[in-house]
Amino acid sequence: MGIKQIKLPDIGGFDSVEIIELHIAVGDQINLEDPIITLESEKASMDIPSPQSGTVSEILVSVGDKITEGSVLCSINVDEVLSDDTNSKDHQAEITNHDKQEDAVSARSADNRGEASGMKTEIKTELLVLGAGPGGYTAAFRAADLGKKVILVERYDTLGGVCLNVGCIPSKALLHTAQMLNEAEHMKANGVDFGKPKIDLAGVNGFKNKVVAKLTDGLKQLAKQRKVDVITGAGEFVDQHHLSVTKDGVETLIYFDNCIIAAGSQPTQIPVFPNDDKRLMDSTDALDVSNIPKTLLIVGGGIIGLEMATVYDALGAEVSVVEFMDSLMPGCDKDLVRPLSKRISKKYKAIYLNTKVSDIKPQKSGLKVSFEGAKAPEPQVYDKVLVAVGRRPNGLKIGADKAGIKVDEAGFIQVDNQMRTNVANIFAIGDIVGGPMLAHKATHEAKVAAEVISGMKSCFEPKTIPSVAYTDPEIAWMGLTETEAKKQGIEYEKGTFPWAASGRALGNDRDEGLTKVLFDKETKRLLGAGIVGVNAGELIAEAVLALEMGADMEDISLTIHPHPTLSETFNFAAEMAEGTITDLYIPKRK
Ligand SMILES: Cc1cc2nc3c(=O)[nH]c(=O)nc-3n(C[C@H](O)[C@H](O)[C@H](O)COP(=O)(O)OP(=O)(O)OC[C@H]3O[C@@H](n4cnc5c(N)ncnc54)[C@H](O)[C@@H]3O)c2cc1C
């Protein structure tokens, strides 16, 4: 018997966390893993389990106290007292410095593989993940959860890659601001005038940065909780089992059994443009909205260009868009793009289709842009120009050839459906393996790679990867598009439900939307769906699930959807195809 103090273990680097519940009283008999207290951090609430069995003899904390790692919670009478170093499983597991990690891995890797290349190996690991974007961190976390010793290498100080730092998340935070501004303006026609908004750009930027910081800090904690070792620096392959990581001139060599490349992509630059001129922006520059230009030209009418157009228009810029193809949002059916085109044609200064930017000349007064094309306008001067013409993979920048990894001319790495490259122990995922360059594709590929490396029989064979443009209105599509069905000669039946007949859309005063579903002519199984309208990005998920589950026309039309909702429009579109719709009149088919 002896008295043992129970201390708060490492819970992932939180400084001061509040106790919201106490689960023990003096005299209680508690067992190993019984909860002692519940803590609530900014992120979540968590129970702290007891590392020992025994009888509570003293409680040293109360509800409302803010505590940190090492704070004494209570004392218990235990049968056997362990030494301080081993009293907590969490503490015991907290051996994350590189030397200890090397020891641990060396113990598992009995041979001296680390001495390869005649270079001194400083660190060894079972799995190295290169790049900490959504692909990289997901792969690292999944592999750690499956018991692998993982090192995650990232050149920047924050985790999260493009998506969290300069992509999906900051753009959506800005789009939320844009949406609020647009809705407030829209309500004028319906009896509520909020007046002219006062926009504090530092506040708008600050909100966006706060959202990004919350998520990237969260990733740091998640890595720590899983004992994933993060090494900051630029990585380059040395051979099939080694990566060299350089930070501030200091080089670390890492030996790995397996590697997952998740080094992502970066914005495409057009070499003949004045790329050093600060007024010429890429998507990363454009996410800093501390300065809104009076006039802005967006080169590229795809998803990223049109999302940023939505933001800058709402924040007061006079926006023009130029697109090389004959329609905005190439790849999406034209009937889905139409409601967006109609709305933004009224709001924006100009939309030039079938038009190419041939030259941009910096001038004191702005950037002088020349255009080419049948209906090209005369050269014009803009305060700023955003180039959003696509992204190119980083495959040619990581020394892949030294590891024998095949990379194509564009920088893409080819993989099989288990995310394996041509080199047996090296896998690749995310933007670097090809399109669609989307975060949700990267995360699912990541899990497959981590699972295959851990001995599971996983493979990446989704029926579809949905696309969403978070414009106003939003456009979302999945599965087969109508354009593609026609091109491939696939016979289909179509149901289209106009939102003008949706009570919910009318109540929102946003009835310009459309929900379209395509079914196989023979089997009536769902082939594809597209939605344009407010919240289309949320609504498309149901269609993705229906496709994955092999749902047919009747499955969708007989599934009771809540009324009045925009989700009903998916149900109604199937009824349109089936001929059972009652919310609209369609003349009988002969
Ligand atoms: C403005 C914008 C908006 C977007 N919006 C969306 C959206 O709404 N939804 C969506 O699904 N997708 C969106 N995307 C795309 C999405 O961000 C990417 O598809 C996703 O980030 C790809 O993930 P990844 O893990 O493959 O690579 P990345 O996120 O590019 O991460 C790769 C990481 O590897 C690191 N790295 C590269 N080379 C090295 C090296 N040699 N050494 C060390 N580290 C290295 C990079 O620093 C980076 O952190 C958007 C992109 C942009 C630009």
The ligand as a Gaussian input file, in Angstrom:
#p B3LYP/6-31G(d) Opt

LIG

0 1
 C       -7.461000      28.918000     -53.454000
 C       -7.692000      27.432000     -53.404000
 C       -8.912000      26.945000     -52.997000
 C       -9.129000      25.579000     -52.933000
 N      -10.345000      25.137000     -52.515000
 C      -10.580000      23.813000     -52.436000
 C      -11.824000      23.332000     -51.961000
 O      -12.724000      24.108000     -51.629000
 N      -12.001000      21.997000     -51.867000
 C      -11.023000      21.113000     -52.234000
 O      -11.235000      19.910000     -52.123000
 N       -9.827000      21.546000     -52.685000
 C       -9.591000      22.866000     -52.793000
 N       -8.367000      23.309000     -53.224000
 C       -7.357000      22.301000     -53.618000
 C       -6.690000      21.680000     -52.386000
 O       -6.117000      22.695000     -51.618000
 C       -5.651000      20.677000     -52.811000
 O       -6.235000      19.722000     -53.655000
 C       -5.071000      19.957000     -51.604000
 O       -4.460000      20.866000     -50.729000
 C       -4.062000      18.904000     -52.055000
 O       -3.544000      18.264000     -50.943000
 P       -2.117000      17.566000     -50.977000
 O       -1.953000      16.952000     -49.630000
 O       -1.992000      16.719000     -52.156000
 O       -1.069000      18.732000     -51.187000
 P       -0.844000      20.174000     -50.576000
 O       -1.993000      20.670000     -49.825000
 O       -0.323000      20.984000     -51.719000
 O        0.307000      19.935000     -49.528000
 C        1.595000      19.583000     -49.912000
 C        2.541000      19.959000     -48.804000
 O        3.824000      19.466000     -49.124000
 C        4.784000      20.423000     -48.759000
 N        5.977000      20.185000     -49.568000
 C        6.086000      20.227000     -50.909000
 N        7.334000      19.940000     -51.284000
 C        8.030000      19.710000     -50.158000
 C        9.363000      19.368000     -49.884000
 N       10.260000      19.161000     -50.857000
 N        9.742000      19.223000     -48.596000
 C        8.855000      19.412000     -47.584000
 N        7.582000      19.733000     -47.788000
 C        7.160000      19.870000     -49.059000
 C        4.113000      21.738000     -49.064000
 O        4.711000      22.803000     -48.359000
 C        2.693000      21.465000     -48.623000
 O        2.481000      21.803000     -47.285000
 C       -8.104000      24.676000     -53.292000
 C       -6.856000      25.162000     -53.699000
 C       -6.651000      26.521000     -53.767000
 C       -5.317000      27.024000     -54.199000

